Amino acid sequence: MIRRLKYHEIDFVKYAQCLENSEQRKYSATKDFLDTTSTMPWEILVYKDYEAVMPVPFVKKYGMKIVHNPKLCQQLGVFSAKDDVNLNEAFLEYLEKNYMIRAYPFNDVNRLRTKIRIKKNFLLYPAPYEKVRNNYSPKRKRKLRLDEDVLKESEIKTISFDKAKTFIEANTIGLSKDNDLHEFMRIFESFHKLNYLNFTAFYYQHKIVNVIAIYSDSNMVALLGNFNDKEYVKLSGASVLIDHIIKENIETHIFDFEGGELPNIEEFFRGFRPELRPYGIIENSKKNLFKKLGYLIMRGKSFL
């Protein structure tokens, strides 16, 4: 039996236990992560007594709840002790019958019979660092061999949120300064205050030229942001920073690259020789949502 619970109805102790003991475990489904990234109280679908759960974030538009994954939240889906395609299909059916869906991602473990769009993500699994590094592509290894002159004038430092914010705002391309960037910085600041997020910078000649944002939990570190001063891209500071984080964590933590859809990003990530871990996502255009809305209004269906 699948039930729908609003935020105030959720038993968060049982919810956390289900996530922690699940085969699909993802930090992005935790209460802290969704509380931070969601702009509204989210809901869950729950099977029996928290034997399986499915977090459902949404936004409010046109007076209705429309399911949409929050910024920086790559994967959600069904979480259970053992992944079960029949159970996953039951959750999917319930979700589609009871919500208007703009975008909802499952996770890389969830199996489905229903054909949905597949997106790419890359992971490195725990192993001795030298073994991981030896597996890097020849090109990535060359990028990590900095010239002696560059080495003498460069260093890696963990920096404050304020320093990271200044650099990110000055070097972000492709985001609206008033909307998207503001929301990303709000999320980054909240995670930093909760001690989940750190910023690591590559300095050259005492100037920050690259910054990465790394989210950490008990068994995973995730690359939530990679920001570069385009005038210094040939120094390969981004590669050096990512390799530095891998070296510090890979023996005990999974490294999650958090993406790989864009060809240039995919090529960059593949240089570290990670494992491709695709995941499915349900997506509907605004046009299709309006069509469905008209149909449901005719039937007297409410999505409040």
C-alpha positions as CSV (number, residue, x, y, z in Angstrom):
1,M,0.0,0.0,0.0
2,I,1.4,3.4,-1.1
3,R,0.4,6.5,0.9
4,R,1.0,10.1,0.2
5,L,2.3,12.1,3.2
6,K,2.6,15.9,3.5
7,Y,5.7,17.3,5.2
8,H,4.2,17.7,8.6
9,E,3.0,14.0,8.5
10,I,6.4,12.5,7.8
11,D,8.1,10.4,10.5
12,F,11.6,11.6,9.7
13,V,13.3,9.1,12.0
14,K,11.8,6.2,9.9
15,Y,12.4,8.1,6.7
16,A,16.1,8.5,7.5
17,Q,16.4,4.8,8.5
18,C,14.8,3.7,5.2
19,L,17.2,5.9,3.2
20,E,20.3,4.8,5.2
21,N,19.5,1.1,4.8
22,S,18.4,1.3,1.2
23,E,20.2,-0.2,-1.8
24,Q,19.8,3.1,-3.6
25,R,21.2,5.4,-0.9
26,K,21.6,9.0,-2.1
27,Y,22.5,12.1,-0.1
28,S,20.2,14.2,-2.3
29,A,17.1,12.5,-0.8
30,T,18.0,13.3,2.8
31,K,15.9,15.7,4.9
32,D,18.8,18.3,5.2
33,F,19.4,18.3,1.5
34,L,15.8,18.6,0.5
35,D,15.0,21.1,3.2
36,T,17.8,23.3,1.8
37,T,17.3,23.0,-1.9
38,S,13.4,23.0,-2.0
39,T,11.6,26.3,-2.0
40,M,8.5,24.6,-0.5
41,P,7.8,21.8,2.1
42,W,8.2,18.6,0.1
43,E,6.1,15.4,0.4
44,I,6.8,11.7,0.3
45,L,5.2,8.6,-1.0
46,V,5.6,5.7,1.5
47,Y,5.1,2.0,1.1
48,K,3.7,0.2,4.2
49,D,5.6,1.2,7.3
50,Y,8.5,3.0,5.6
51,E,9.6,-0.2,3.8
52,A,10.1,2.1,0.8
53,V,9.9,5.8,0.3
54,M,9.9,8.3,-2.6
55,P,10.5,12.0,-1.9
56,V,8.4,14.4,-4.0
57,P,9.6,18.0,-4.1
58,F,7.4,20.5,-5.9
59,V,6.8,24.2,-6.7
60,K,3.5,26.1,-6.7
61,K,2.3,27.5,-10.0
62,Y,-1.1,28.6,-11.2
63,G,-2.3,27.6,-7.7
64,M,-1.2,24.0,-8.1
65,K,1.6,21.7,-7.0
66,I,3.9,20.9,-9.9
67,V,6.6,18.3,-9.3
68,H,10.0,19.6,-10.1
69,N,13.4,18.6,-8.8
70,P,15.2,21.4,-6.9
71,K,18.4,23.0,-8.1
72,L,21.5,20.9,-7.4
73,C,19.3,17.8,-6.7
74,Q,20.3,15.4,-9.4
75,Q,18.7,12.1,-8.3
76,L,15.7,11.1,-6.2
77,G,13.4,8.1,-6.9
78,V,12.5,5.1,-4.8
79,F,14.5,4.0,-1.8
80,S,14.1,0.4,-0.4
81,A,16.2,-2.3,1.1
82,K,16.3,-4.1,-2.2
83,D,15.5,-2.5,-5.5
84,D,12.3,-4.0,-6.9
85,V,11.1,-3.2,-10.4
86,N,7.5,-4.0,-9.6
87,L,7.5,-1.7,-6.5
88,N,9.3,1.0,-8.6
89,E,6.5,0.8,-11.2
90,A,3.8,1.1,-8.5
91,F,5.4,4.3,-7.2
92,L,5.7,5.7,-10.7
93,E,2.1,4.9,-11.4
94,Y,1.0,6.6,-8.2
95,L,3.2,9.6,-8.9
96,E,1.8,10.1,-12.4
97,K,-1.8,9.7,-11.3
98,N,-1.6,12.1,-8.3
99,Y,0.7,14.8,-9.4
100,M,1.4,17.2,-12.3
101,I,5.1,16.5,-13.2
102,R,7.4,18.9,-14.9
103,A,10.6,17.0,-14.0
104,Y,11.3,14.1,-11.6
105,P,14.5,12.1,-11.6
106,F,14.8,8.5,-10.4
107,N,18.2,7.2,-9.3
108,D,20.9,5.1,-10.9
109,V,19.8,1.9,-9.1
110,N,16.1,2.1,-9.8
111,R,15.0,-0.4,-12.5
112,L,11.9,0.4,-14.5
113,R,10.0,-1.3,-17.3
114,T,8.5,2.0,-18.3
115,K,10.7,3.7,-20.9
116,I,11.8,7.2,-19.8
117,R,14.6,9.5,-20.7
118,I,18.1,8.5,-19.5
119,K,20.7,10.9,-18.3
120,K,24.4,10.4,-17.6
121,N,26.3,10.6,-14.4
122,F,29.7,9.4,-13.4
123,L,31.1,7.9,-10.2
124,L,34.4,6.8,-8.9
125,Y,34.2,4.0,-6.3
126,P,36.4,3.6,-3.2
127,A,39.9,2.2,-4.0
128,P,43.5,3.0,-3.2
129,Y,44.3,6.4,-4.6
130,E,47.4,5.2,-6.6
131,K,45.2,2.6,-8.4
132,V,42.6,5.3,-9.2
133,R,45.2,7.7,-10.5
134,N,46.9,5.1,-12.6
135,N,43.6,4.6,-14.4
136,Y,43.3,8.2,-15.4
137,S,43.5,8.8,-19.2
138,P,46.9,9.8,-20.6
139,K,45.6,13.3,-21.3
140,R,44.4,13.8,-17.7
141,K,47.7,12.6,-16.4
142,R,49.5,15.2,-18.6
143,K,47.2,17.9,-17.4
144,L,48.2,17.1,-13.8
145,R,51.9,17.4,-14.5
146,L,52.2,21.1,-13.9
147,D,55.3,22.9,-15.1
148,E,57.9,23.6,-12.5
149,D,57.4,27.4,-12.9
150,V,53.6,27.0,-12.3
151,L,54.1,24.7,-9.3
152,K,56.3,27.3,-7.6
153,E,53.7,29.9,-7.9
154,S,50.5,27.9,-7.1
155,E,48.9,26.3,-4.1
156,I,45.6,24.7,-3.0
157,K,43.6,26.1,-0.2
158,T,40.2,25.6,1.5
159,I,38.5,29.0,1.4
160,S,35.6,30.8,3.1
161,F,32.1,31.1,1.7
162,D,32.6,34.8,1.2
163,K,35.8,34.4,-0.9
164,A,34.1,31.6,-2.9
165,K,31.0,33.8,-3.5
166,T,33.0,36.7,-4.8
167,F,34.9,34.4,-7.2
168,I,31.8,32.5,-8.4
169,E,29.8,35.6,-9.0
170,A,32.6,37.1,-11.1
171,N,33.2,34.0,-13.1
172,T,29.9,32.3,-13.7
173,I,28.7,32.0,-17.2
174,G,25.2,31.0,-18.5
175,L,23.2,31.8,-15.3
176,S,20.8,34.6,-14.7
177,K,22.5,37.0,-12.2
178,D,19.2,37.8,-10.6
179,N,17.6,34.4,-10.4
180,D,19.6,31.2,-10.9
181,L,22.9,32.4,-9.5
182,H,21.2,33.9,-6.4
183,E,19.5,30.6,-5.7
184,F,22.7,28.6,-6.1
185,M,24.5,30.9,-3.7
186,R,21.7,30.6,-1.2
187,I,21.9,26.8,-1.3
188,F,25.7,26.9,-1.2
189,E,25.7,29.2,1.9
190,S,23.1,27.0,3.7
191,F,25.1,23.8,3.1
192,H,28.3,25.5,4.1
193,K,26.7,26.6,7.4
194,L,25.5,23.0,8.0
195,N,29.1,21.8,7.4
196,Y,28.2,19.7,4.3
197,L,29.9,22.0,1.8
198,N,33.5,23.2,1.4
199,F,35.1,25.3,-1.2
200,T,38.6,24.5,-2.4
201,A,40.6,27.0,-4.5
202,F,43.6,26.8,-6.8
203,Y,45.8,29.9,-6.4
204,Y,48.2,31.1,-9.0
205,Q,50.5,34.0,-8.2
206,H,48.4,34.6,-5.1
207,K,45.2,34.9,-7.1
208,I,42.3,32.5,-7.1
209,V,41.8,31.1,-10.6
210,N,39.7,28.0,-9.9
211,V,37.1,27.0,-7.2
212,I,35.2,23.7,-6.7
213,A,32.3,23.2,-4.3
214,I,32.3,19.8,-2.6
215,Y,29.4,18.3,-0.7
216,S,30.3,15.5,1.7
217,D,28.5,13.0,3.8
218,S,29.5,9.7,5.5
219,N,30.2,7.7,2.4
220,M,30.2,10.1,-0.6
221,V,31.7,13.4,-1.8
222,A,30.0,15.2,-4.7
223,L,31.1,17.9,-7.1
224,L,28.3,20.4,-6.8
225,G,30.2,23.2,-8.7
226,N,33.3,23.8,-10.7
227,F,34.1,27.5,-11.4
228,N,37.0,28.8,-13.4
229,D,38.7,32.1,-14.5
230,K,38.6,31.6,-18.2
231,E,41.9,33.5,-18.6
232,Y,43.7,30.7,-16.7
233,V,42.1,27.5,-18.1
234,K,45.4,26.3,-19.6
235,L,46.8,25.9,-16.1
236,S,44.5,22.9,-15.5
237,G,43.6,24.1,-12.1
238,A,40.2,22.4,-12.2
239,S,41.8,19.0,-12.9
240,V,44.3,19.6,-10.1
241,L,41.6,20.5,-7.6
242,I,39.4,17.4,-8.4
243,D,42.4,15.1,-8.2
244,H,43.3,16.7,-4.8
245,I,39.8,15.9,-3.5
246,I,39.9,12.4,-4.9
247,K,43.3,11.8,-3.3
248,E,41.9,12.9,0.1
249,N,38.7,10.9,0.0
250,I,38.7,8.0,-2.5
251,E,39.8,5.2,-0.2
252,T,36.7,5.6,2.0
253,H,34.2,7.6,-0.1
254,I,32.5,7.4,-3.5
255,F,33.3,10.4,-5.7
256,D,30.2,11.7,-7.5
257,F,30.9,13.9,-10.5
258,E,27.2,15.0,-10.5
259,G,26.6,15.2,-14.3
260,G,28.0,14.6,-17.7
261,E,25.3,15.5,-20.2
262,L,27.2,18.3,-22.0
263,P,29.9,16.9,-24.4
264,N,32.7,19.0,-23.1
265,I,31.8,18.2,-19.5
266,E,31.5,14.5,-20.3
267,E,34.9,14.5,-21.9
268,F,36.4,16.3,-18.9
269,F,34.9,13.8,-16.4
270,R,35.8,10.7,-18.5
271,G,39.4,11.7,-18.2
272,F,39.3,10.5,-14.6
273,R,38.0,7.1,-15.8
274,P,34.9,7.0,-13.7
275,E,32.0,4.5,-14.1
276,L,29.0,5.6,-16.1
277,R,25.9,5.4,-13.9
278,P,22.9,6.5,-16.0
279,Y,19.6,7.3,-14.3
280,G,16.0,7.9,-15.6
281,I,14.0,11.1,-15.5
282,I,10.4,11.9,-16.2
283,E,10.0,15.2,-18.1
284,N,6.9,17.1,-19.5
285,S,6.9,20.2,-21.5
286,K,4.8,23.2,-20.3
287,K,2.6,22.5,-23.3
288,N,1.9,18.9,-22.2
289,L,1.3,20.1,-18.7
290,F,-1.4,22.5,-19.8
291,K,-3.0,19.8,-21.9
292,K,-3.1,17.5,-18.9
293,L,-4.4,20.3,-16.7
294,G,-7.3,20.9,-19.1
295,Y,-8.1,17.2,-19.1
296,L,-8.0,16.9,-15.3
297,I,-10.1,20.1,-14.8
298,M,-12.8,18.5,-17.0
299,R,-12.7,15.5,-14.7
300,G,-12.8,17.6,-11.6
301,K,-9.3,16.5,-10.4
302,S,-7.4,18.7,-7.9
303,F,-3.7,19.0,-7.4
304,L,-3.6,21.4,-4.5
